[in-house]
Amino acid sequence: MQKTKNPLIFIIEDSVIYKDLIVGYLQSKKFTNIKTFTNADDCINELHLKPDIIVLDYSFGGVSGLDLMRSVKEDHPEIDFIFISGQNDVEVAVQLMKLGAADYVVKNEKAPYRLVTAIERLSMVTKSKKMKQGFSIGVVGFFVMLFLVIVSIILITIIFNL
């Protein structure tokens, strides 16, 4: 995930009613940067928009969600995937997460809440990674500056002693 505030979320859902439910709930929780698709091909055609998260079903018309994730991750490893499925199968969930999915949410009455929780968790992880990266850059910068100061002092000492 690149953006921690209002990430671009792609949702692939062939059920208009369920898509509207998810989008409505996400918008009520201040996630407003959402694009929806009814099939994988339309989603793939819009990857140039650089989504942060793709929410999709494990199985939908013609393509498996796993196949789509593998295909997209080859060229866009930074995109996170959250699967939302009617299958309450722990083995499938574990397999998907081992292969790179960020989360697996079972479609039920708590699914919208769990989806928001998964997105918020991804945002926190991304924010933490960015902070660690910034800290590392700061530490390296400090030691480079310290080295330059020491070298400058040594050079000034040598010049004035000649």
C-alpha positions in Angstrom: 0.0 0.0 0.0 1.4 3.4 -1.0 -1.1 5.8 0.6 -2.1 5.5 4.2 -4.8 8.3 4.0 -7.7 7.5 1.8 -6.1 4.7 -0.2 -7.3 3.9 -3.7 -9.4 0.7 -3.3 -10.5 -1.4 -6.3 -13.4 -3.7 -5.6 -14.3 -6.6 -7.9 -17.7 -7.8 -7.1 -20.3 -9.2 -9.6 -23.2 -8.8 -7.2 -24.5 -5.3 -7.5 -26.3 -5.5 -4.1 -23.2 -6.7 -2.2 -20.9 -4.2 -4.0 -23.2 -1.4 -3.0 -23.3 -2.6 0.6 -19.5 -2.7 0.8 -19.0 0.6 -0.9 -21.6 2.3 1.3 -20.0 0.9 4.4 -16.5 1.9 3.3 -17.6 5.4 2.5 -19.4 5.7 5.9 -15.9 5.0 7.4 -14.3 7.8 5.3 -12.8 5.5 2.6 -14.0 7.5 -0.5 -11.3 6.7 -3.1 -13.0 3.6 -4.5 -13.4 2.1 -8.0 -15.7 -0.9 -8.6 -15.6 -3.5 -11.2 -17.8 -6.4 -12.1 -15.0 -8.5 -13.7 -11.2 -9.0 -13.6 -10.5 -7.7 -17.1 -11.9 -4.2 -16.3 -9.8 -4.1 -13.2 -6.7 -5.1 -15.0 -7.3 -2.4 -17.6 -7.3 0.2 -14.8 -4.1 -0.9 -13.0 -2.3 2.2 -14.4 -4.2 4.1 -11.7 -2.0 2.3 -9.1 -4.5 1.0 -6.6 -3.3 0.5 -3.0 -5.7 -2.4 -2.3 -7.8 -4.8 -4.5 -10.8 -6.4 -2.7 -12.1 -9.4 -4.6 -13.9 -12.7 -4.3 -12.0 -15.9 -4.3 -14.0 -17.1 -7.3 -15.9 -15.1 -9.8 -16.9 -15.4 -13.4 -14.2 -17.2 -15.3 -11.1 -16.3 -13.3 -10.1 -17.3 -9.8 -9.1 -14.5 -7.5 -5.9 -16.3 -6.8 -5.0 -16.3 -10.5 -5.7 -12.6 -10.7 -3.6 -11.9 -7.6 -0.7 -13.8 -9.0 -0.9 -12.1 -12.3 -1.1 -8.6 -10.8 1.6 -9.2 -8.2 4.1 -10.0 -10.9 4.1 -6.5 -12.2 2.7 -4.6 -9.1 4.0 -6.3 -5.9 3.1 -3.2 -3.9 -0.7 -3.8 -4.3 -2.3 -5.5 -1.4 -5.1 -8.0 -1.8 -8.0 -8.7 0.5 -10.2 -11.6 -0.4 -13.9 -11.5 0.5 -15.7 -14.8 -0.1 -18.7 -16.8 0.8 -16.4 -19.8 1.4 -15.7 -20.2 5.1 -12.7 -22.5 4.4 -9.7 -22.0 6.6 -7.4 -24.0 4.3 -8.2 -21.6 1.4 -7.7 -18.6 3.6 -4.3 -19.9 4.8 -3.2 -20.8 1.3 -4.2 -17.3 0.0 -2.3 -15.5 2.8 0.8 -17.7 2.3 0.7 -16.7 -1.4 0.6 -13.0 -0.6 -3.0 -12.0 0.3 -3.2 -9.4 3.1 -6.4 -10.8 4.5 -9.4 -13.1 3.9 -12.9 -12.0 5.0 -15.9 -14.3 5.0 -19.1 -12.8 3.6 -21.5 -12.6 6.4 -23.1 -9.8 8.5 -19.7 -8.8 10.0 -17.9 -8.7 6.6 -18.1 -4.9 6.0 -16.7 -4.3 9.5 -13.9 -6.9 9.1 -13.1 -5.4 5.7 -12.6 -1.9 7.3 -10.5 -3.4 10.0 -8.3 -5.2 7.4 -7.8 -1.9 5.5 -7.0 0.0 8.7 -4.5 -2.6 9.7 -2.8 -2.4 6.3 -2.7 1.4 6.7 -1.0 1.1 10.1 1.6 -1.4 8.7 2.4 0.8 5.8 2.7 3.8 8.1 5.0 1.8 10.3 7.2 0.8 7.4 7.5 4.4 6.2 8.5 5.5 9.6 11.2 2.8 9.9 12.4 3.7 6.4 12.5 7.4 7.3 14.4 6.6 10.6 16.9 4.5 8.7 17.5 7.3 6.2 18.0 9.7 9.1 20.5 7.5 10.8 22.5 7.0 7.6 22.4 10.8 7.0 23.6 11.5 10.5 26.6 9.3 10.1 27.5 10.6 6.7 27.4 14.2 8.1 29.5 13.1 11.1 32.1 11.5 8.8 32.2 14.7 6.7 32.7 16.9 9.8 35.6 14.6 11.0 37.3 14.6 7.6 36.9 18.4 7.4 38.5 18.8 10.9 41.4 16.5 9.9 42.0 18.4 6.6 41.9 21.8 8.4 44.3 20.5 11.0 46.7 19.3 8.3 46.5 22.5 6.3 47.2 24.8 9.3 50.1 22.6 10.5 51.9 23.0 7.2 
